[in-house]
């Protein structure tokens, strides 16, 4: 429901802006669009952010695997030594296994939160870079409006002549390398 309202609002806003521009015959407005998903897929800043994110995920996974091995080792020890342990020893090992399981659960919950924050920080920064660059690019090239296509269909059709995705992507990546 919320998404439908947002889509309708965006559509009305888009129609209003286009209508406004159409009613301004004395000005020559240039409109173009970019394929937003392609910018995100091919922008070097996003690729670098993805590498950093994957490296961090790998490090977190190694930590989780270590904790999980400790839990499994304790469980295996208990199951193999169950008959040779007295009740006190068995109880101590079970408490130890529960403590290790709780450590693992806390660690996994913590890395889930950290992963979400890291993802937001890395990819949110890349999105801001793209948006800022497209704004500056549009001003330099004399565009009154640059629309972004999305997979949800905010731009249903655009003449290929209005598609400036490749030129923006080339300039964006060139800017990133500097």
N, C-alpha and C positions, 0 to 999 in steps of 0.2 A: 504494500500500500504506500509506504513511505517512498519507495523507489519510483512508483508510478507518479506520485505527486512531483517528485524531483524532475523526472523526465518531462512531464507536462510543463512545469515551470521553466525548464531550460528551453523547451521548444517555443513557448510563448515569448521568452526573452529573446531568443534568436530571431523569431519572426518580427518582433518589435524593432530590433536593431536593423535588420534588413529593410524593413519598411521605412524606417527613419532615413537610412542611407538612400533608398530609392526616391524619397521625396526631396532630396537635395540635388536638383539637377545642375546647379551652378558649380558643384564641385565634382571632380573626377575621382571617384573612390575606386581603389583597387582592392579586390578581395581574393584571397587564396586559402588553401587549406593544406594541412599536413596530416599524414597518417601517424597519429600519436603512438600507436603500438610499435610501429616500425622505428620511430625515433628511440623509444625505450629499448628495443631489442638491439639496435645497432650503435647506440651512442657509447663511445669509449668510457665515459664516466660511469655508466651503468655497468658495463662489463667489468671495470675495475672494482666497483662496489660489490658486484657478484663474487668476484675472486676473494675479496676481503671477507665477505660474509661466509663463503664456503670454507675458508681457512679457519675462521673462528668456530664454525659448526663442527669441523673435524676435531679441533682441540677439545671442544665440549664433549663430543662423542667418545673420545679417548678416556676422558675422566669418568664418564658414565660407564663405559665398558670395564674400567678398572674396578669401580665399585660393584658392578654386577658380578664380576669374577670372584670378588671376595664373598658375596652372598652365596654364589653357587658353590664355592669351595667349602664354606661352612656347612651348607646343606649336604654336600657329598660326604664330608667328614662325619657328620651326624648319622647319616644313613648307613655308612660303612662301619662305624664304631659303636653303633647303638647298643649292641648286645654286650660290649665290653666296658661300657661306662656305667657308673653308679648313677643314681637318681640326681644327686647334687651336680655332678659333672654334666649330665645331659641337660639339666635345667639351665646351667650356666651357658652352655653352648646354644641352646634355644634362645636365650635372652640376647646373646651376642648376635645370632642370626637376625633376630627381630630388629636390633639396633642397626645392623648393617643394611637391612632392607629399608628401614626408615631413613637412613642416610642417603641411600640411593633414590628413594622417592623425593626427598627434599631437594637433592641435587637436580634431578630431572625437572621438577617444577621450577626451580630457580633458573635453569638454562632455557626453559621455554619462555619465561618472562624476559630474560636477557636477549634471547634470539629475536623476540618481537620488537624489543627496543632497538636492537642493533639494526634490524631490517628497516625500521621506520627511519632511523637516523641516516643510514647509508642511502637508501633509495629515495627518501624524502628530499635529501640534499640534491640528488641527481635530478629529480623532478623540478626542483626550484631552479637549478642551473638551466635546464631545458627551457622552462617557461621564461626565465629572464632573457635567455639568449634569443628566443623567438620574438619576444617583444622588441628587443634592440634591433634585430634583423629586419623586422617588419618596418620599423621606423626608418632605418637606413635605406630600405628598398622602396619606400613609399606606399606600403600597404596600409589601408584603412582598417582592415580586419583580416586576421588569420584564424581560421576555424580549425579545430582539431577533430579528426574522426576518431570514433571509438568503436569497440566491438558491440556496444549496446545500441548503436545506430543514431547518434545525435545528428550526424550528417548522412542523410539517406543517399544522396547522389551529389557528385561534383564532377564537372568536366575535367578531364585529365590535364587540360591546359592550365587549370587553376591549382593543380597539385604541385607544391614546391617542396615536397618532403625530401627528395634527394639533394637538392641544392642546400636546404637548411641542414640536413644531416652532414654533408660534406663540410660546410662552414663550421658547424658545431664541433665536429671532431677535430678540425684543424685548430679551432680556438682552444680546445681541451689540451691538445698536445703542447701548446705554447706555454 
